[in-house]
C-alpha cells in the first residue's frame, strides 16, 4: 500500500482530545487514531523529526491498518528501547527482502515488527506480545518462513540468504532458552543464598561458581542483547585528531567518557601501577576498587578513570569519532563497538567471562585483562 501524503492543513484540534486509540514509544514518538467530525485520521507526533503530521483515512479499519504499519516502521528506525532480536537481508542490489525486530519498550509494550517488499514499496506488520519468550518464538517462525520464500527468488545467492535467516532464527531460539534459564536461576536467588547452594547450582547449570554470580547479578543470561555480540566487528576508525588550536566554546553537546579496566593484581598498588601505563598519558586520575564477587573473576581489580573531552571542533562530531579518539590511546586490539546517537561503548574482549587462557592480544600491560570505553553526550544545553 503506497504511503499517503500528510495533510497540508491539519484540523485545528489537539489529537489527544479526539483519539480513539494511541501508541507511544518513550519520548520518541506517539501515534493517535483520531475521529473528528465523522472523519478518521492517523496523527503522528515525532519531536525528534518533523513534528506533527496528520493523514486522512477512508475508514476506521484503514486507519487502524495504517496506524499499525506506521508504528512498525518507526520502531524499526528508532534507537530507543531494547532491541532483543533483529535480522535484515537484501537482494544485493539495494532492496530489503526481509527485516524483523523484537523490541522491548517496558511500559510501552513488547513488539515484533516485520517488513517485506510490496511492489516498489515495503509492507510493515506489527504484533504485540505479553512476554519476550513468545515474541522471540514468533520472530523465529517468521524468519524461517521468510527463508522459505527467499530461497525461491531469482537473486544472487538465494540459498545463502535463506540459510542465514534460518541461522538467525536458531540463534534467537537458543538465546531465549539461555535467558529463560537465567530467569529461573534468578527467581531462585533467595533459596540459593539461604541454602549456600551456589556451587551446587553452578554445577547443575554447567558453569563456574564465578559465572553463576554473574547470572545472579543479572549481567548475563538475560533477554537484553539476546543475540551475542559479533566477534568480527570492524575496529574503530583511526584516532580522530583533536587539535588544541581549534578550541572553541561548545555549541551543542558536552562529551565525557569513562575508561574501565579489569587488572590482574595482588593488591591495589599493583593494579594502580599497571593502570598508569595506559592512563597516565591521557592525563586522568584513576579510581581503584577491590574485587567484587560476581562482577569480575577472582584476582581482578576494577580501575576507573573519567575523561573530559576538550571543547573542540570535531568532524564528524559523533559517538564513533569520540570512541575512536580514546581507543587510539591504547594498543591495537579487537574492540567490539555498540553505537548510539548520544553515546556508545567499546569493549575488549567482547566478554571478560568468555576470555580464554593464551589470548595473545595485550592492551599496554599484560596484567590488563579487559577494558571498556564509554562515551556520552550531555545535550541538556541544546
Secondary structure as UniProt FT lines:
FT   HELIX           15..18
FT   STRAND          19..25
FT   TURN            26..28
FT   STRAND          29..36
FT   TURN            37..38
FT   STRAND          39..46
FT   TURN            47..50
FT   STRAND          51..57
FT   HELIX           60..77
FT   STRAND          82..90
FT   STRAND          96..104
FT   HELIX           106..108
FT   STRAND          110..118
FT   TURN            119..120
FT   STRAND          121..129
FT   HELIX           132..150
FT   TURN            151..152
FT   TURN            156..157
FT   HELIX           158..187
FT   HELIX           189..194
FT   TURN            195..196
FT   HELIX           198..205
FT   HELIX           209..216
FT   TURN            217..218
FT   TURN            224..225
FT   HELIX           244..246
FT   STRAND          254..264
FT   HELIX           268..279
FT   HELIX           280..282
FT   STRAND          286..289
FT   TURN            293..295
FT   TURN            298..299
FT   STRAND          300..308
FT   HELIX           319..327
FT   TURN            328..329
FT   STRAND          336..340
FT   TURN            341..342
FT   STRAND          343..348
FT   HELIX           352..354
FT   TURN            357..358
FT   TURN            366..367
FT   STRAND          368..378
FT   TURN            380..381
//
